[in-house]
Amino acid sequence: MNKGKIMGKKEEKTLEELMNELEKISKELESENISLEDTIEKFKKGSEIAKLAEKKLNEAEKNISVIMGEGENEEEVEFTNE
């Protein structure tokens, strides 16, 4: 039992944990001989995790913008993974 946590409430995962889950699902889909139904379920779960990860990234970008003192009227900087 988690101390200080309300029962039934899911613990929020970090971006790193979400990315690890996505990587695991990706490897399962690539390497295992799984049924169509399992493939669809894993794809659905992966899509949900990807949405959560994107939300976390957007929140981080917003926080960075605030820290950097960017106003709403200033040019938006797009972050890339290059």
C-alpha positions in Angstrom: 0.0 0.0 0.0 1.3 3.4 -1.0 1.7 5.8 1.9 -0.2 9.1 1.5 -2.1 7.8 -1.6 -5.8 7.6 -1.9 -7.0 4.0 -2.6 -8.2 3.5 -6.1 -6.3 6.5 -7.5 -3.6 5.5 -10.1 -0.1 6.7 -9.4 1.0 9.0 -12.2 3.9 7.7 -14.2 7.0 9.6 -15.3 7.8 10.3 -18.9 10.6 7.8 -18.7 8.3 5.1 -17.4 5.8 5.8 -20.2 8.6 5.6 -22.8 9.9 2.3 -21.4 6.4 0.9 -21.6 6.1 2.0 -25.2 9.5 0.4 -26.0 8.4 -2.8 -24.4 5.1 -2.9 -26.4 7.0 -2.1 -29.6 9.4 -5.0 -29.0 6.5 -7.3 -28.3 4.8 -6.4 -31.5 7.9 -6.8 -33.5 9.3 -10.0 -32.1 6.5 -12.2 -30.9 4.0 -14.3 -32.9 0.9 -12.9 -31.3 -2.8 -13.1 -32.3 -4.6 -10.3 -34.1 -6.6 -9.6 -31.0 -3.5 -9.2 -28.8 -1.9 -7.0 -31.5 -4.9 -4.7 -31.4 -5.0 -4.6 -27.6 -1.2 -3.8 -27.5 -1.6 -1.1 -30.2 -4.6 0.4 -28.3 -2.5 0.5 -25.0 0.5 1.9 -26.8 -1.7 4.7 -28.3 -3.0 5.6 -24.9 0.5 5.7 -23.4 1.7 7.8 -26.3 -1.0 10.3 -25.6 0.0 10.5 -22.0 3.6 11.0 -22.9 2.7 13.7 -25.4 0.7 15.5 -22.7 3.7 15.3 -20.3 6.0 16.7 -23.0 3.6 19.6 -23.7 3.4 20.4 -20.0 7.2 20.4 -19.8 7.5 22.6 -22.8 5.0 25.0 -21.2 7.0 25.0 -18.0 10.2 25.7 -19.8 8.6 28.6 -21.6 7.5 30.1 -18.3 10.9 29.6 -16.8 12.5 31.3 -19.9 10.2 34.2 -19.5 8.4 33.8 -22.8 5.2 35.7 -23.1 2.2 34.4 -25.0 2.8 37.0 -27.8 6.3 35.8 -28.5 7.3 33.4 -31.2 6.7 29.8 -30.3 9.8 27.6 -30.4 9.2 24.0 -31.6 11.3 21.4 -29.9 12.6 18.5 -32.0 14.3 15.3 -31.2 17.3 15.7 -33.5 
